[in-house]
Amino acid sequence: MAKLAQCYTDNRGALHMTPEQAVLADIAAALGRINADAGITGGIAALILDKRGEIEAAFRDLDAMRGAA
C-alpha cells in the first residue's frame, strides 16, 4: 500500500530524507568533483554546512570591507 512520506528535493530533483541532506547535495554539486579518486566533495560540503556561521561571518566581513573601500 502506498504511504505518504515527507521528503526534500535538491536542485537536481533528487529526493532526500532531511533538509540537511538536500542542502549538502546542492553544496556538493556547486563544488563539483574534487579529487576524483577520493571523492571528498561530500565531506567538504558537510564541513561547509557545519561551519556555516563562521563562513557567513567571513562573507559579511568581506562585504563590509568592500563597502568601506
C-alpha positions as CSV (number, residue, x, y, z in Angstrom):
1,M,0.0,0.0,0.0
2,A,1.3,3.5,-0.8
3,K,2.2,5.7,2.0
4,L,2.6,9.5,2.3
5,A,6.2,10.5,3.2
6,Q,7.7,13.9,3.6
7,C,11.0,14.4,1.8
8,Y,13.1,17.2,0.4
9,T,14.5,17.7,-3.1
10,D,17.8,19.2,-4.0
11,N,18.3,21.5,-7.0
12,R,18.6,18.5,-9.3
13,G,15.3,17.0,-8.2
14,A,16.8,14.1,-6.1
15,L,14.9,13.1,-3.0
16,H,16.4,13.3,0.5
17,M,15.0,12.4,3.9
18,T,16.2,15.6,5.6
19,P,16.6,19.2,4.5
20,E,20.3,19.0,5.6
21,Q,20.9,16.1,3.1
22,A,19.3,18.1,0.3
23,V,21.4,21.2,1.1
24,L,24.6,19.0,1.3
25,A,23.8,17.6,-2.1
26,D,23.4,21.1,-3.5
27,I,26.7,22.3,-2.0
28,A,28.5,19.2,-3.3
29,A,27.1,19.9,-6.7
30,A,28.2,23.5,-6.6
31,L,31.7,22.5,-5.6
32,G,31.9,19.9,-8.4
33,R,34.0,16.8,-8.2
34,I,37.1,17.4,-6.0
35,N,39.9,14.8,-6.2
36,A,38.1,12.3,-8.4
37,D,40.0,9.4,-6.8
38,A,39.0,10.1,-3.2
39,G,35.6,11.8,-3.9
40,I,36.0,14.2,-1.0
41,T,33.3,16.6,-2.2
42,G,30.7,15.3,0.2
43,G,32.9,15.7,3.2
44,I,33.8,19.3,2.2
45,A,30.1,20.0,1.7
46,A,29.4,18.7,5.2
47,L,32.2,20.8,6.7
48,I,30.7,23.9,4.9
49,L,27.3,23.2,6.4
50,D,28.8,22.6,9.8
51,K,30.9,25.8,9.7
52,R,28.0,27.9,8.2
53,G,28.1,30.6,10.8
54,E,31.8,31.2,10.5
55,I,31.6,31.2,6.7
56,E,28.7,33.7,6.7
57,A,30.6,35.9,9.1
58,A,33.6,35.9,6.8
59,F,31.4,37.0,3.9
60,R,29.8,39.7,6.0
61,D,33.3,41.0,6.8
62,L,34.3,40.9,3.2
63,D,31.1,42.8,2.1
64,A,31.8,45.4,4.8
65,M,35.4,45.8,3.7
66,R,34.4,46.2,0.1
67,G,31.8,48.8,1.0
68,A,34.3,50.8,3.0
69,A,36.9,50.9,0.2
